[in-house]
Amino acid sequence: MKYPFSSRVIWGGILLLFSTLANAGITLGGTRVVLQAPAKEAAILVRNQASKDVMIQSWVEADNGADKREVPFVITPALSRLGGNKQQTLRILFQGEGLPSDRESVFRLNVQEIPQKSASANTLQIALRQRIKVFYRPDNLSGTSAEAPGKLNWRLVRQGGKSVVEVSNDTAFHVSLASVKLKAGNAYYVVDADMVAPKSSRRFEIKGTPSGVSGNVEFQSVNDYGGLDKHSSSLSD
């Protein structure tokens, strides 16, 4: 079968993209970093699983990426060459005060591979970036991060003419929700959930409209090591 020229171009671009991605071998040694005070630094491994050397650039920014204010962290090395099939340690250094002492603060670590100039003029260059959460955890917080998911308060409320789930987090820790299901009768409804910050509440939409609620929420949270912990809770009145 003969394909039109435009189709051949598209498929060629897709194949080239997958080839490029396959050659990009930067991986991180974790899905999150926790800097626990009074420590002033934390570290994470960066691995280059490709055979060629790469340049990587690393930085920490606000969680939403839109806040351009300076963050109280520096990365070393911020710019470096990483040999093929080698690894190096990124150090995240806390630069002092300025963050709340009664709760965690969250930021984002970015590790970006800088595309090298290709010998072929037809090679597609893509800057691939790894982005993970960095939690700054003050000393002497009440409770533990492992206990925080079990202390969430769940309610079913009305918003915009439909039912939504309201989650309140009165703890000092962020709770990252990987999955949430609401039980209504014999059916389960998926809740579009995300991270809930300390001492705050968020509302999440329910996929589908439950006709009756039995009062149970089943959810998974992400722990400090990137693993998933299962929980079950009742809906509050």
N, CA, C and O of each residue as an XYZ file, in Angstrom:
948
protein
N       0.849     -1.197      0.000
C       0.000      0.000      0.000
C       0.881      1.243      0.000
O       1.850      1.327      0.754
N       0.536      2.208     -0.855
C       1.291      3.450     -0.910
C       0.577      4.507     -0.072
O      -0.641      4.668     -0.154
N       1.353      5.220      0.731
C       0.793      6.264      1.575
C       1.090      7.625      0.954
O       2.121      7.799      0.304
N       0.183      8.601      1.152
C       0.460      9.954      0.680
C       1.722     10.489      1.324
O       2.144     10.036      2.388
N       2.311     11.461      0.652
C       3.560     12.034      1.162
C       3.384     12.579      2.572
O       4.255     12.387      3.420
N       2.242     13.271      2.840
C       2.021     13.855      4.162
C       1.980     12.784      5.235
O       2.485     12.988      6.339
N       1.365     11.612      4.912
C       1.308     10.518      5.881
C       2.695      9.965      6.158
O       3.025      9.631      7.296
N       3.517      9.869      5.093
C       4.875      9.361      5.281
C       5.681     10.302      6.167
O       6.500      9.861      6.974
N       5.441     11.606      6.009
C       6.137     12.589      6.841
C       5.732     12.431      8.300
O       6.577     12.467      9.194
N       4.419     12.254      8.538
C       3.928     12.112      9.904
C       4.499     10.864     10.560
O       4.998     10.913     11.684
N       4.419      9.725      9.833
C       4.938      8.488     10.398
C       6.443      8.556     10.594
O       6.977      8.017     11.563
N       7.117      9.213      9.679
C       8.558      9.372      9.844
C       8.884     10.179     11.083
O       9.825      9.864     11.811
N       8.085     11.245     11.324
C       8.293     12.055     12.518
C       8.035     11.277     13.787
O       8.764     11.428     14.768
N       6.983     10.427     13.783
C       6.673      9.620     14.956
C       7.797      8.638     15.251
O       8.221      8.495     16.398
N       8.278      7.958     14.206
C       9.370      7.006     14.399
C      10.624      7.703     14.903
O      11.337      7.172     15.754
N      10.891      8.893     14.376
C      12.061      9.648     14.813
C      11.914     10.057     16.266
O      12.882     10.031     17.026
N      10.693     10.438     16.656
C      10.447     10.834     18.038
C      10.707      9.672     18.983
O      11.385      9.834     19.998
N      10.162      8.481     18.648
C      10.377      7.329     19.509
C      11.846      6.943     19.555
O      12.338      6.500     20.592
N      12.551      7.109     18.438
C      13.983      6.823     18.428
C      14.724      7.773     19.351
O      15.632      7.367     20.076
N      14.328      9.048     19.320
C      14.961     10.041     20.179
C      14.697      9.738     21.638
O      15.601      9.810     22.470
N      13.408      9.386     21.960
C      13.064      9.093     23.339
C      13.809      7.864     23.842
O      14.216      7.805     25.002
N      13.982      6.902     22.974
C      14.671      5.678     23.371
C      16.120      5.955     23.714
O      16.706      5.262     24.546
N      16.714      6.977     23.071
C      18.111      7.299     23.311
C      18.297      8.211     24.512
O      19.424      8.448     24.948
N      17.190      8.726     25.048
C      17.268      9.616     26.201
C      17.228      8.766     27.454
O      16.197      8.169     27.764
N      18.352      8.702     28.190
C      18.426      7.755     29.287
C      18.509      8.356     30.662
O      18.958      7.677     31.586
N      18.094      9.615     30.853
C      18.180     10.239     32.164
C      17.045      9.743     33.053
O      15.873      9.870     32.698
N      17.391      9.179     34.210
C      16.398      8.766     35.196
C      16.818      9.271     36.569
O      17.998      9.518     36.820
N      15.839      9.421     37.452
C      16.095      9.875     38.814
C      15.932      8.709     39.777
O      15.193      7.762     39.513
N      16.632      8.797     40.891
C      16.618      7.725     41.870
C      15.454      7.765     42.826
O      15.510      7.128     43.878
N      14.396      8.491     42.501
C      13.212      8.565     43.349
C      12.154      9.418     42.701
O      12.423     10.127     41.732
N      10.936      9.352     43.239
C       9.830     10.149     42.703
C       9.548     11.383     43.542
O       8.670     12.177     43.203
N      10.283     11.551     44.633
C      10.136     12.728     45.492
C      11.363     12.847     46.384
O      12.100     11.885     46.600
N      11.557     14.052     46.891
C      12.654     14.319     47.818
C      12.059     14.949     49.066
O      11.259     15.880     48.970
N      12.442     14.451     50.238
C      12.002     15.031     51.506
C      13.223     15.574     52.232
O      14.142     14.827     52.568
N      13.225     16.888     52.470
C      14.296     17.512     53.240
C      13.763     17.718     54.655
O      12.949     18.608     54.902
N      14.224     16.900     55.560
C      13.745     16.895     56.941
C      14.656     17.748     57.820
O      15.819     17.405     58.030
N      14.120     18.874     58.340
C      14.890     19.697     59.269
C      15.161     18.882     60.542
O      14.359     18.021     60.904
N      16.278     19.145     61.216
C      17.195     20.276     61.038
C      18.236     20.098     59.936
O      19.123     20.939     59.797
N      18.152     19.037     59.159
C      19.092     18.879     58.043
C      18.964     20.056     57.084
O      17.874     20.598     56.899
N      20.058     20.442     56.488
C      20.085     21.571     55.566
C      20.200     21.137     54.111
O      20.238     21.978     53.213
N      20.256     19.844     53.877
C      20.351     19.390     52.492
C      19.774     17.992     52.335
O      19.669     17.223     53.291
N      19.406     17.691     51.101
C      18.964     16.349     50.718
C      19.622     16.037     49.385
O      20.191     16.924     48.749
N      19.549     14.799     48.962
C      20.236     14.398     47.732
C      19.400     13.392     46.966
O      18.564     12.687     47.532
N      19.647     13.341     45.656
C      19.003     12.353     44.805
C      19.964     11.977     43.682
O      20.715     12.820     43.191
N      19.938     10.728     43.283
C      20.807     10.241     42.215
C      20.197     10.523     40.848
O      18.990     10.385     40.647
N      21.056     10.921     39.912
C      20.667     11.058     38.509
C      21.493     10.051     37.720
O      22.716     10.007     37.845
N      20.825      9.250     36.914
C      21.517      8.218     36.138
C      21.381      8.491     34.649
O      20.312      8.869     34.170
N      22.464      8.296     33.929
C      22.442      8.359     32.471
C      22.548      6.932     31.952
O      23.626      6.338     31.962
N      21.431      6.390     31.502
C      21.409      5.006     31.040
C      21.770      4.873     29.564
O      21.815      3.768     29.022
N      22.026      6.012     28.922
C      22.455      5.980     27.526
C      23.968      5.784     27.462
O      24.666      5.920     28.467
N      24.456      5.466     26.280
C      25.891      5.218     26.119
C      26.681      6.504     25.890
O      27.897      6.528     26.080
N      25.991      7.578     25.482
C      26.665      8.839     25.196
C      26.566      9.800     26.377
O      25.635      9.729     27.179
N      27.549     10.703     26.468
C      27.516     11.749     27.481
C      26.344     12.692     27.217
O      25.948     12.904     26.071
N      25.796     13.257     28.298
C      24.730     14.246     28.164
C      25.025     15.422     29.094
O      25.719     15.276     30.101
N      24.491     16.577     28.742
C      24.512     17.739     29.623
C      23.159     17.808     30.320
O      22.118     17.653     29.683
N      23.177     18.041     31.629
C      21.924     18.181     32.360
C      21.928     19.484     33.145
O      22.955     19.917     33.666
N      20.754     20.094     33.215
C      20.544     21.319     33.974
C      19.473     21.049     35.019
O      18.445     20.447     34.712
N      19.705     21.492     36.257
C      18.786     21.194     37.353
C      18.459     22.465     38.119
O      19.316     23.331     38.296
N      17.207     22.574     38.576
C      16.786     23.719     39.379
C      15.541     23.365     40.173
O      14.828     22.415     39.850
N      15.289     24.152     41.226
C      14.086     24.009     42.050
C      13.224     25.235     41.828
O      13.728     26.357     41.781
N      11.913     25.021     41.690
C      10.984     26.125     41.495
C       9.751     25.909     42.353
O       9.588     24.861     42.978
N       8.873     26.927     42.375
C       7.618     26.810     43.109
C       6.797     25.652     42.562
O       6.975     25.245     41.414
N       5.910     25.130     43.374
C       5.155     23.933     42.999
C       4.349     24.126     41.729
O       4.293     23.228     40.889
N       3.718     25.298     41.575
C       2.868     25.504     40.395
C       3.645     25.956     39.164
O       3.087     26.004     38.068
N       4.920     26.286     39.329
C       5.738     26.676     38.192
C       5.514     28.101     37.725
O       6.349     28.664     37.018
N       4.376     28.696     38.119
C       4.055     30.047     37.668
C       4.602     31.113     38.609
O       4.814     32.255     38.199
N       4.831     30.750     39.859
C       5.368     31.678     40.846
C       6.866     31.823     40.605
O       7.632     30.886     40.829
N       7.274     32.991     40.153
C       8.666     33.206     39.767
C       9.512     33.792     40.893
O      10.661     34.173     40.668
N       8.955     33.868     42.104
C       9.758     34.345     43.217
C      10.890     33.360     43.513
O      10.784     32.163     43.246
N      11.959     33.891     44.065
C      13.100     33.042     44.374
C      12.723     32.021     45.447
O      11.987     32.333     46.383
N      13.227     30.825     45.302
C      12.981     29.781     46.292
C      14.236     29.617     47.141
O      15.339     29.883     46.663
N      14.087     29.181     48.401
C      15.244     29.131     49.313
C      16.089     27.869     49.149
O      16.504     27.261     50.137
N      16.342     27.480     47.904
C      17.137     26.291     47.641
C      18.122     26.562     46.511
O      17.859     27.365     45.616
N      19.246     25.887     46.570
C      20.166     25.865     45.437
C      20.496     24.408     45.131
O      20.451     23.545     46.008
N      20.826     24.155     43.875
C      21.186     22.817     43.420
C      22.670     22.792     43.078
O      23.188     23.715     42.450
N      23.330     21.752     43.487
C      24.715     21.574     43.063
C      24.933     20.117     42.661
O      24.619     19.210     43.431
N      25.473     19.885     41.447
C      25.757     20.893     40.417
C      24.482     21.284     39.675
O      23.624     20.444     39.406
N      24.372     22.571     39.349
C      23.208     23.038     38.603
C      23.329     22.715     37.118
O      22.323     22.533     36.432
N      24.552     22.645     36.630
C      24.811     22.322     35.227
C      26.015     21.391     35.184
O      27.062     21.692     35.758
N      25.865     20.274     34.511
C      26.968     19.315     34.506
C      26.881     18.392     33.298
O      25.833     18.254     32.666
N      28.006     17.770     33.001
C      28.057     16.736     31.969
C      28.077     15.380     32.679
O      28.875     15.145     33.587
N      27.188     14.504     32.245
C      27.085     13.183     32.850
C      27.459     12.134     31.811
O      26.834     12.033     30.755
N      28.482     11.361     32.127
C      28.988     10.367     31.188
C      27.995      9.252     30.911
O      27.084      8.998     31.699
N      28.186      8.596     29.781
C      27.328      7.488     29.418
C      27.395      6.358     30.435
O      28.478      5.958     30.862
N      26.224      5.844     30.822
C      26.119      4.762     31.804
C      26.740      5.134     33.152
O      27.239      4.275     33.880
N      26.698      6.427     33.468
C      27.227      6.910     34.741
C      26.090      7.502     35.573
O      24.972      7.682     35.089
N      26.403      7.799     36.836
C      25.441      8.458     37.706
C      26.151      9.504     38.547
O      27.363      9.440     38.751
N      25.380     10.465     39.032
C      25.936     11.473     39.917
C      24.869     11.869     40.932
O      23.681     11.608     40.741
N      25.309     12.496     42.000
C      24.405     12.915     43.063
C      24.099     14.396     42.933
O      25.008     15.222     42.844
N      22.813     14.728     42.923
C      22.376     16.117     42.998
C      22.119     16.466     44.456
O      21.387     15.758     45.147
N      22.711     17.544     44.922
C      22.492     18.005     46.296
C      21.552     19.196     46.269
O      21.747     20.139     45.502
N      20.534     19.146     47.111
C      19.558     20.226     47.239
C      19.811     20.894     48.580
O      19.599     20.291     49.632
N      20.263     22.135     48.541
C      20.693     22.845     49.747
C      19.660     23.879     50.152
O      19.259     24.717     49.345
N      19.227     23.816     51.412
C      18.288     24.800     51.961
C      19.078     26.012     52.425
O      20.069     25.880     53.143
N      18.630     27.206     52.005
C      19.410     28.423     52.246
C      18.913     29.255     53.417
O      19.108     30.470     53.428
N      18.289     28.645     54.385
C      17.942     29.435     55.559
C      16.471     29.487     55.859
O      15.765     28.486     55.739
N      16.002     30.670     56.255
C      14.646     30.839     56.760
C      13.681     31.229     55.642
O      14.026     31.211     54.460
N      12.454     31.585     56.053
C      11.481     32.093     55.092
C      10.323     31.167     54.813
O       9.403     31.542     54.087
N      10.337     29.957     55.371
C       9.253     29.010     55.156
C       8.493     28.784     56.458
O       9.067     28.931     57.537
N       7.211     28.428     56.376
C       6.425     28.170     57.595
C       7.072     27.091     58.456
O       7.641     26.128     57.942
N       6.978     27.266     59.763
C       7.566     26.291     60.686
C       6.538     25.314     61.233
O       6.895     24.364     61.929
N       5.243     25.542     60.919
C       4.187     24.688     61.471
C       3.612     23.715     60.446
O       2.635     23.023     60.731
N       4.210     23.656     59.257
C       3.702     22.773     58.204
C       4.769     22.577     57.129
O       5.738     23.332     57.046
N       4.568     21.555     56.318
C       5.449     21.317     55.180
C       5.263     22.387     54.107
O       4.212     23.020     54.012
N       6.301     22.570     53.308
C       6.228     23.366     52.082
C       6.646     22.469     50.924
O       7.474     21.575     51.095
N       6.076     22.706     49.747
C       6.372     21.846     48.603
C       6.898     22.670     47.439
O       6.431     23.781     47.187
N       7.870     22.115     46.736
C       8.477     22.736     45.560
C       8.634     21.656     44.491
O       8.230     20.510     44.691
N       9.223     22.032     43.355
C       9.460     21.073     42.275
C      10.927     21.084     41.873
O      11.520     22.139     41.647
N      11.494     19.898     41.789
C      12.843     19.730     41.254
C      12.737     19.394     39.776
O      12.038     18.455     39.394
N      13.430     20.160     38.949
C      13.484     19.915     37.511
C      14.883     19.460     37.127
O      15.871     20.095     37.496
N      14.969     18.371     36.395
C      16.239     17.894     35.846
C      16.033     17.722     34.349
O      15.294     16.845     33.903
N      16.699     18.575     33.585
C      16.466     18.622     32.139
C      17.714     18.235     31.364
O      18.811     18.728     31.625
N      17.519     17.346     30.413
C      18.601     16.960     29.511
C      18.713     17.998     28.402
O      17.732     18.278     27.712
N      19.883     18.563     28.229
C      20.105     19.568     27.191
C      20.480     18.853     25.902
O      21.490     18.150     25.863
N      19.688     19.019     24.843
C      19.979     18.310     23.587
C      21.353     18.688     23.041
O      21.716     19.864     22.999
N      22.098     17.690     22.630
C      23.401     17.920     22.019
C      23.231     18.137     20.518
O      22.306     17.607     19.902
N      24.119     18.906     19.951
C      24.053     19.157     18.516
C      24.301     17.859     17.766
O      25.294     17.169     17.997
N      23.380     17.539     16.864
C      23.476     16.287     16.120
C      24.270     16.477     14.839
O      24.284     17.556     14.247
N      24.931     15.403     14.428
C      25.672     15.444     13.164
C      24.735     15.462     11.973
O      25.122     15.874     10.880
N      23.512     15.020     12.177
C      22.526     14.995     11.098
C      21.622     16.211     11.190
O      21.068     16.509     12.248
N      21.476     16.910     10.070
C      20.630     18.104     10.055
C      19.160     17.752     10.163
O      18.346     18.624     10.469
N      18.792     16.497      9.921
C      17.393     16.080      9.927
C      16.959     15.451     11.246
O      15.850     14.924     11.340
N      17.808     15.498     12.258
C      17.474     14.894     13.543
C      16.645     15.856     14.387
O      16.985     17.032     14.517
N      15.556     15.348     14.958
C      14.697     16.147     15.824
C      15.311     16.228     17.216
O      15.612     15.198     17.820
N      15.498     17.443     17.729
C      16.078     17.651     19.045
C      14.965     17.933     20.053
O      14.165     18.847     19.852
N      14.910     17.155     21.132
C      13.876     17.319     22.145
C      14.538     17.441     23.509
O      15.378     16.619     23.874
N      14.155     18.476     24.266
C      14.664     18.646     25.624
C      13.728     17.911     26.577
O      12.604     18.355     26.813
N      14.186     16.798     27.121
C      13.372     15.991     28.026
C      13.630     16.419     29.464
O      14.774     16.630     29.869
N      12.541     16.543     30.233
C      12.652     17.034     31.600
C      11.985     16.078     32.575
O      10.866     15.619     32.348
N      12.687     15.786     33.662
C      12.112     15.058     34.789
C      11.702     16.093     35.829
O      12.444     17.038     36.099
N      10.506     15.912     36.420
C       9.998     16.890     37.383
C       9.368     16.137     38.554
O       8.399     15.400     38.374
N       9.918     16.324     39.745
C       9.399     15.634     40.924
C       9.212     16.632     42.067
O       9.726     17.750     42.023
N       8.473     16.212     43.080
C       8.184     17.081     44.220
C       9.339     17.084     45.219
O      10.003     16.073     45.446
N       9.549     18.259     45.804
C      10.497     18.415     46.905
C       9.724     18.946     48.106
O       9.121     20.016     48.033
N       9.740     18.207     49.207
C       9.047     18.631     50.425
C      10.069     19.112     51.444
O      11.025     18.408     51.770
N       9.846     20.333     51.943
C      10.640     20.804     53.078
C       9.807     20.567     54.328
O       8.707     21.102     54.461
N      10.337     19.762     55.241
C       9.597     19.349     56.436
C      10.273     19.919     57.677
O      11.346     19.455     58.061
N       9.661     20.920     58.309
C      10.249     21.498     59.522
C      10.359     20.468     60.645
O       9.683     19.439     60.637
N      11.210     20.764     61.589
C      11.394     19.891     62.736
C      10.226     20.041     63.705
O       9.576     21.086     63.750
N       9.969     19.000     64.470
C       8.995     19.008     65.569
C       7.554     19.255     65.130
O       6.779     19.861     65.869
N       7.192     18.798     63.950
C       5.789     18.873     63.538
C       4.966     17.853     64.322
O       5.468     16.800     64.714
N       3.708     18.182     64.540
C       2.815     17.272     65.244
C       2.403     16.131     64.319
O       1.973     16.369     63.191
N       2.535     14.891     64.796
C       2.160     13.741     63.985
C       3.261     13.348     63.021
O       4.392     13.826     63.112
N       2.908     12.457     62.084
C       3.853     11.997     61.072
C       3.188     12.020     59.704
O       1.963     12.062     59.595
N       4.012     11.992     58.665
C       3.466     11.981     57.307
C       2.699     10.690     57.038
O       1.739     10.691     56.267
N       3.113      9.590     57.666
C       2.427      8.310     57.460
C       1.031      8.311     58.067
O       0.140      7.610     57.585
N       0.840      9.094     59.121
C      -0.470      9.162     59.778
C      -1.433     10.111     59.082
O      -2.648      9.988     59.236
N      -0.896     11.060     58.313
C      -1.717     12.133     57.749
C      -2.870     11.644     56.869
O      -3.978     12.157     57.022
N      -2.680     10.681     55.956
C      -3.804     10.256     55.112
C      -4.999      9.749     55.911
O      -6.145      9.990     55.534
N      -4.738      9.053     57.008
C      -5.825      8.527     57.825
C      -6.573      9.586     58.596
O      -7.644      9.314     59.138
N      -6.027     10.802     58.659
C      -6.675     11.892     59.384
C      -7.445     12.843     58.471
O      -7.989     13.844     58.937
N      -7.494     12.537     57.170
C      -8.281     13.370     56.257
C      -9.760     13.259     56.589
O     -10.240     12.202     56.998
N     -10.472     14.360     56.410
C     -11.921     14.382     56.610
C     -12.600     14.501     55.253
O     -12.279     15.395     54.470
N     -13.537     13.602     54.972
C     -14.201     13.530     53.669
C     -15.673     13.886     53.815
O     -16.355     13.406     54.720
N     -16.158     14.743     52.901
C     -17.578     15.109     52.894
C     -18.086     15.149     51.467
O     -17.336     15.430     50.532
N     -19.365     14.864     51.312
C     -20.033     15.020     50.023
C     -20.830     16.308     50.072
O     -21.719     16.449     50.912
N     -20.529     17.258     49.181
C     -21.196     18.559     49.180
C     -21.718     18.860     47.780
O     -21.348     18.206     46.805
N     -22.583     19.862     47.705
C     -23.135     20.278     46.423
C     -22.382     21.500     45.923
O     -22.118     22.434     46.680
N     -22.041     21.485     44.652
C     -21.355     22.614     44.028
C     -21.770     22.687     42.571
O     -21.590     21.731     41.817
N     -22.326     23.827     42.177
C     -22.761     23.994     40.793
C     -23.833     23.013     40.379
O     -23.885     22.601     39.220
N     -24.694     22.630     41.316
C     -25.787     21.726     41.002
C     -25.409     20.259     40.952
O     -26.217     19.432     40.530
N     -24.192     19.913     41.376
C     -23.787     18.509     41.372
C     -22.993     18.192     42.630
O     -22.509     19.087     43.323
N     -22.872     16.906     42.908
C     -22.151     16.464     44.096
C     -20.648     16.433     43.832
O     -20.196     15.968     42.786
N     -19.886     16.934     44.796
C     -18.426     16.865     44.740
C     -17.931     16.379     46.096
O     -18.646     16.447     47.096
N     -16.713     15.895     46.113
C     -16.101     15.441     47.358
C     -15.202     16.543     47.901
O     -14.334     17.056     47.195
N     -15.418     16.899     49.157
C     -14.570     17.880     49.833
C     -13.656     17.145     50.814
O     -14.115     16.377     51.659
N     -12.367     17.397     50.682
C     -11.368     16.756     51.538
C     -10.681     17.830     52.370
O     -10.147     18.799     51.830
N     -10.696     17.653     53.689
C     -10.037     18.595     54.591
C      -8.826     17.921     55.224
O      -8.902     16.797     55.719
N      -7.722     18.633     55.192
C      -6.469     18.127     55.751
C      -6.028     19.064     56.867
O      -5.478     20.134     56.606
N      -6.269     18.660     58.108
C      -5.906     19.487     59.255
C      -4.506     19.187     59.770
O      -4.082     19.763     60.772
N      -3.784     18.297     59.101
C      -2.439     17.941     59.551
C      -1.406     18.933     59.018
O      -1.730     19.852     58.267
N      -0.164     18.722     59.425
C       0.937     19.586     58.979
C       1.620     19.061     57.725
O       2.650     19.593     57.308
N       1.047     18.007     57.114
C       1.722     17.334     56.005
C       0.878     17.358     54.733
O      -0.352     17.339     54.786
N       1.561     17.400     53.591
C       0.875     17.231     52.316
C       0.454     15.769     52.167
O       1.168     14.856     52.582
N      -0.710     15.571     51.570
C      -1.169     14.218     51.259
C      -1.389     14.137     49.753
O      -2.274     14.799     49.212
N      -0.585     13.328     49.085
C      -0.709     13.138     47.637
C      -1.630     11.951     47.384
O      -1.309     10.817     47.737
N      -2.772     12.221     46.773
C      -3.770     11.191     46.510
C      -3.538     10.605     45.123
O      -3.626     11.316     44.121
N      -3.243      9.318     45.066
C      -3.003      8.657     43.782
C      -4.301      8.194     43.146
O      -4.439      8.231     41.923
N      -5.253      7.758     43.960
C      -6.559      7.327     43.455
C      -7.580      7.433     44.574
O      -7.265      7.222     45.745
N      -8.812      7.763     44.194
C      -9.913      7.867     45.158
C     -11.162      7.291     44.519
O     -11.493      7.614     43.378
N     -11.858      6.431     45.262
C     -13.125      5.874     44.794
C     -14.181      6.069     45.875
O     -13.941      5.821     47.056
N     -15.351      6.518     45.443
C     -16.483      6.729     46.338
C     -17.478      5.591     46.144
O     -17.883      5.309     45.016
N     -17.873      4.935     47.234
C     -18.823      3.834     47.140
C     -20.239      4.358     47.321
O     -20.554      4.996     48.326
N     -21.091      4.081     46.336
C     -22.494      4.484     46.383
C     -23.329      3.251     46.075
O     -23.412      2.834     44.919
N     -23.942      2.669     47.082
C     -24.654      1.417     46.883
C     -23.660      0.313     46.579
O     -22.710      0.094     47.330
N     -23.885     -0.380     45.475
C     -22.963     -1.433     45.046
C     -21.979     -0.946     43.986
O     -21.184     -1.725     43.459
N     -22.040      0.345     43.681
C     -21.193      0.903     42.626
C     -20.067      1.735     43.223
O     -20.158      2.235     44.344
N     -18.997      1.867     42.434
C     -17.881      2.722     42.808
C     -17.752      3.840     41.780
O     -17.883      3.616     40.577
N     -17.492      5.045     42.275
C     -17.327      6.204     41.402
C     -15.929      6.780     41.607
O     -15.490      6.997     42.736
N     -15.250      7.017     40.510
C     -13.884      7.547     40.560
C     -13.920      9.045     40.841
O     -14.712      9.780     40.253
N     -13.064      9.479     41.735
C     -12.953     10.892     42.092
C     -11.650     11.435     41.514
O     -10.588     10.840     41.698
N     -11.734     12.568     40.813
C     -10.543     13.202     40.228
C      -9.770     13.935     41.321
O      -9.934     15.143     41.494
N      -8.936     13.217     42.053
C      -8.253     13.781     43.213
C      -6.805     14.120     42.905
O      -6.240     13.681     41.903
N      -6.218     14.913     43.794
C      -4.843     15.377     43.637
C      -4.271     15.585     45.035
O      -4.804     15.056     46.010
N      -3.197     16.347     45.135
C      -2.565     16.603     46.424
C      -3.382     17.598     47.248
O      -3.932     18.563     46.717
N      -3.449     17.343     48.555
C      -4.123     18.246     49.487
C      -3.063     18.823     50.418
O      -2.371     18.080     51.115
N      -2.938     20.139     50.428
C      -1.911     20.810     51.218
C      -2.263     20.778     52.704
O      -3.420     20.552     53.059
N      -1.275     21.004     53.580
C      -1.549     21.031     55.019
C      -2.524     22.142     55.391
O      -2.507     23.225     54.806
N      -3.370     21.853     56.371
C      -4.287     22.838     56.942
C      -5.113     23.526     55.853
O      -5.252     24.749     55.839
N      -5.654     22.717     54.945
C      -6.441     23.258     53.840
C      -7.495     22.250     53.416
O      -7.495     21.103     53.864
N      -8.398     22.698     52.540
C      -9.437     21.831     51.984
C      -9.447     21.969     50.472
O      -9.109     23.017     49.924
N      -9.842     20.893     49.811
C     -10.010     20.928     48.362
C     -11.268     20.166     47.986
O     -11.709     19.265     48.699
N     -11.837     20.551     46.841
C     -13.014     19.864     46.330
C     -12.672     19.202     45.000
O     -12.020     19.799     44.144
N     -13.120     17.968     44.844
C     -12.810     17.189     43.651
C     -14.087     16.665     43.011
O     -15.025     16.267     43.702
N     -14.109     16.671     41.689
C     -15.273     16.196     40.953
C     -15.363     14.674     40.987
O     -14.361     13.967     41.091
N     -16.606     14.200     40.896
C     -16.874     12.763     40.855
C     -17.261     12.396     39.434
O     -18.100     13.060     38.826
N     -16.656     11.345     38.899
C     -17.017     10.875     37.561
C     -18.305     10.063     37.653
O     -18.298      8.919     38.108
N     -19.407     10.665     37.218
C     -20.711     10.036     37.383
C     -21.445     10.681     38.539
O     -20.846     11.408     39.332
N     -22.728     10.422     38.641
C     -23.539     11.020     39.700
C     -24.066      9.923     40.612
O     -24.954      9.173     40.207
N     -23.550      9.807     41.824
C     -24.032      8.767     42.729
C     -25.460      9.038     43.178
O     -25.799     10.162     43.548
N     -26.297      8.003     43.143
C     -27.692      8.156     43.549
C     -27.870      7.936     45.041
O     -28.829      8.431     45.634
N     -26.965      7.209     45.644
C     -27.015      6.981     47.083
C     -25.629      6.645     47.575
O     -24.886      5.934     46.899
N     -25.271      7.141     48.737
C     -23.909      6.987     49.223
C     -23.902      6.137     50.483
O     -24.643      6.405     51.429
N     -23.068      5.119     50.489
C     -22.998      4.238     51.646
C     -22.098      4.797     52.734
O     -22.101      4.298     53.860
N     -21.330      5.821     52.411
C     -20.490      6.461     53.415
C     -19.056      6.000     53.440
O     -18.359      6.235     54.427
N     -18.579      5.341     52.370
C     -17.200      4.852     52.348
C     -16.391      5.477     51.216
O     -16.876      5.647     50.097
N     -15.155      5.810     51.537
C     -14.199      6.294     50.545
C     -12.983      5.383     50.604
O     -12.421      5.160     51.677
N     -12.582      4.864     49.468
C     -11.370      4.059     49.382
C     -10.352      4.828     48.553
O     -10.652      5.277     47.447
N      -9.146      4.976     49.095
C      -8.158      5.788     48.382
C      -6.753      5.274     48.621
O      -6.488      4.524     49.560
N      -5.855      5.704     47.734
C      -4.437      5.403     47.847
C      -3.662      6.708     47.942
O      -3.947      7.662     47.219
N      -2.690      6.746     48.829
C      -1.825      7.914     48.970
C      -0.387      7.513     48.693
O      -0.012      6.348     48.832
N       0.417      8.500     48.298
C       1.832      8.265     47.999
C       2.653      8.561     49.251
O       2.552      9.649     49.818
N       3.456      7.608     49.678
C       4.261      7.811     50.880
C       5.606      8.468     50.555
O       5.881      8.802     49.403
N       6.431      8.646     51.577
C       7.718      9.337     51.406
C       8.658      8.620     50.447
O       9.590      9.229     49.921
N       8.425      7.343     50.218
C       9.326      6.554     49.379
C       8.777      6.347     47.972
O       9.361      5.623     47.167
N       7.641      6.995     47.685
C       7.040      6.864     46.363
C       6.116      5.676     46.222
O       5.546      5.466     45.151
N       5.951      4.892     47.279
C       5.038      3.757     47.250
C       3.605      4.181     47.522
O       3.353      5.307     47.951
N       2.670      3.277     47.271
C       1.250      3.549     47.467
C       0.741      2.838     48.716
O       0.992      1.650     48.915
N       0.021      3.583     49.555
C      -0.609      3.031     50.750
C      -2.124      3.089     50.585
O      -2.664      4.101     50.139
N      -2.805      2.011     50.943
C      -4.258      1.942     50.811
C      -4.934      2.386     52.102
O      -4.452      2.122     53.203
N      -6.082      3.078     51.934
C      -6.834      3.574     53.081
C      -8.330      3.446     52.810
O      -8.766      3.337     51.664
N      -9.091      3.463     53.877
C     -10.545      3.502     53.782
C     -11.054      4.465     54.839
O     -10.548      4.481     55.961
N     -12.048      5.264     54.490
C     -12.579      6.251     55.418
C     -14.079      6.392     55.205
O     -14.613      5.997     54.169
N     -14.745      6.957     56.196
C     -16.181      7.198     56.102
C     -16.437      8.655     55.770
O     -15.664      9.536     56.148
N     -17.518      8.899     55.066
C     -17.924     10.271     54.785
C     -18.528     10.895     56.029
O     -19.324     10.268     56.729
N     -18.141     12.143     56.301
C     -18.711     12.870     57.428
C     -20.034     13.492     57.022
O     -20.295     13.719     55.840
N     -20.861     13.762     58.011
C     -22.144     14.421     57.740
C     -21.926     15.894     57.424
O     -22.887     16.619     57.168
